[in-house]
């Protein structure tokens, strides 16, 4: 068992509208972050994770996720599974819990047009 307290998180901004708090699990198999969105991410184009699958739970708020050019309404209580290589962008005002398998790393995360 491992408990990670909020004061142990690493805060980082993906963009002006996307603020994340990464919880250091110390695992190569899985990572977790709370992400607060207030707008669109990425600002233009789409993002893709080349290796990671992401399981995202909407803690609060609502908006849209576009996956492979299909726009879907999402809101509090919804859960989304994003498979590796799916092209995604997010819009809205929401707080999410994102779990990545294997552990998320910036080298496999790309912004594309």
N, C-alpha and C positions, 0 to 999 in steps of 0.2 A: 504494500500500500504506500501511496505517496500523496501528501496533501500539499497543494500549492496555494499560498495565500495571495490575495490581490496585490499586496505590496511587493511580491516577488516577480510580478509580470514585467515584460519588456514592452514598452509603449512605442508604437511606430505609426507613421502616417503614410498610407499608400498614395494619397492624393488629398486635396483640400476638403473633399467630402467623405473620406474614408479613414477612420482612426481605429487601430487594432491594439489589443492587449494580449500578447502571446504568453501563455502559461508554460513555463519550462518543465516539461514532463521528463526530459532526459531519455527519450526513446527515439530510435530511428524508425520504428514501426508506426508511430502515431504522434500527432501534435494537436494542440487545441488553442483556440483564440476566441475572445469576444470581440466582435467587430461592430462599430457604430457607423452607420451610413446616413448622410444627410445630403442627398443629391444623386449624382450618377457616378458609377465606377465601372470601368475606367472612364475618364472624362470624354474620350473619343475611342471608337473602335471597340474591341472586345478583349477579354483576357482568356488565357488558356493555361491549365496546369498540365504539363506534359507527362508527369508521372503520378501525381496524387489524385485519388478520389477524395471528394469533399462531401461530408454530411453536414448540412447547415440547418439549424433550428432557429426559427424566428421567435426571439424572446419577447419583443414588443415592436409596435409600429406596423407599417405596411408599405407596399410598393410593388415593383415588378422585377422579374428576372427574365432575361431573354437568353434562351439556350438554343443554339443552332438555328437562329433566326425565328424562333417561336416565342412570343411575348406572353408571359404568364403572370397573373395577379397573385401576390402572396401577402400573407398577414400573420399576425400573432398566432402561434400554435402550429403553423405549417412547418414541414420538414422537407428539404430538398436534397436529393442525391445527385451530385455532379460527377460524372465519370471523367477519367483522364482524357484529355484532348477535346472535350466539348468546349465550344466557343460561347462565352457568357459575358453579359453585362448586367449590372444591377442598377435600379433606379428607386428612389424613395427615401423615407425617413424611418429607419429601423435599427434595432439592436439584434445581433445574431450570435449564436454559438457555432463556430465552425471547427469540425474535427477532420483532420486530413490523415489519410493512410496511403503510402508511407508518410512519415513526417514531412511537413511542408518545408520547402527551401526555395529561396529566391531564384536560384539558377534554373529551376524547372518552370517557373512562373513567367509567362510572356504576355505582353500587350501586343495585339495584332490589329490590323485594319480590316 
